């Protein structure tokens, strides 16, 4: 069985680790290949080579650095179908969902290609007689990202293109659950002819992550994953003197006002809650119906969820694939039972799902719980699966209060035809990404991905100018030149 390799200093190299993990196809339960468990020696080797490559890469003009990114965009677009197929095999999402995340990755490359403008800074002439002051941005050195299983392609590109364009060298650590998608991308990237050591990849689990957090050569770390691990990455990384941006979990609420277009709202919320089997950090998790919206929305939502076709993501008729592992399936189903035990009404039960010919797959069908209590574990826990919880509020103020009571602050949305209600919600909701008549409040690449509260640890987010600022440091120069010729004459 194939054992994946690391990519370091322009070469495919075997890991020094003697342990490995099996990588499952979540639709079939079959082991497809193995990935190294990783070790400190791998991180040491990659960091050393990236450090050696930094001076020359930093001194390469920005206009030349972005030529590699232009090629990177072309490579992803030319091989999108092959990458998407592999992504679906590993993650279980539908082929269309895999293609969509490649599009978002390309968007970030396109924005990063604007680095000659994005790195421009400020100049003040004559702050005193004959003295000028200005600020310039310079790369930090070596950056790294630690990415999750749910978006094997996209999330690395929230960070990596900006780091490279800014003059940093880089290490990507893909999730050990979906490692081959990024490995395949790196195979395609060999056509870029990047200088050796500029872009590297190491596989592994916790030991690899901790080695990245500790390594003295690594200056900045980007992470996306659960809140518990995000806290660990942020605390441990900053304790070792690194810049860290760590995106955590979410419990994204959606308010449905009585004046909302119910047909549209139901369709959009169903796609948000059950797309990618609910395994995305912007998936709708809680719906809060306001006033008479409850009667108009809930029954339609249940019917829409029943119509979702669950199966292998490579099938053209599939609308929702499996969850990532059998352990995830067990955990999600236990949370559904927890909701029932807490007194929730189970309007739609997706447990014990069977897909013909895929009996060993990790399938859960759309599930809807109602009558959620704000003090319950069901309300506060990120389930990260195709489970939608429904609550009710008498008015908008009460609904916003429920939104703001949650521990997470990744995204929050409202469906309404009232501009004043939308403005009040946008102003008062405590979340970093706000949607108005939008089910997935995902920022375009030219805006930062803004999580708040326990959904994010750090100061600067991924994407756009935030990513450029994160991977650069400012230098202020105060400068005076004596005019020796004028003094002499």
Protein Blocks (a to p, Z undefined) as FASTA:
>chain_A
ZZddddeehiacddfbfbdcddddfknopafbdcdebifklmmmmmmmmmmmmmmmmmpc
fklmmmmmmmmmmmmmmmmmmmmmmmmmmnopafklmmmmmmmmmmmmmmmmmmmmmmpc
cddehkbghiacddddddfbiacddddfklmmlmmmmmmmmmmmnopacdddddfklmml
mmmmmmmmmmnopaehkaccdeddfklmmmmmmpmkbmbdcddddfklmmmmmmmmmmno
pacdddddddddddddfkbcfklmmmmmmmmmmgghlpafkbcfbdcdehjlmmmmmmmm
mmmmmmpccddfkbmkbcbdcdfblklmmmmmmmmmmmmmnopacfbccehiacehilmb
ccddddddehiafkbmklmpcfkpabdcddddfbfklmmmmmmmpmbffbccdddfbfkl
mmmmmmmpccfbdcehiablcdcfkbccddehjlbgcjbdgehjllmmmmpccddddddd
ddfklmmZZ
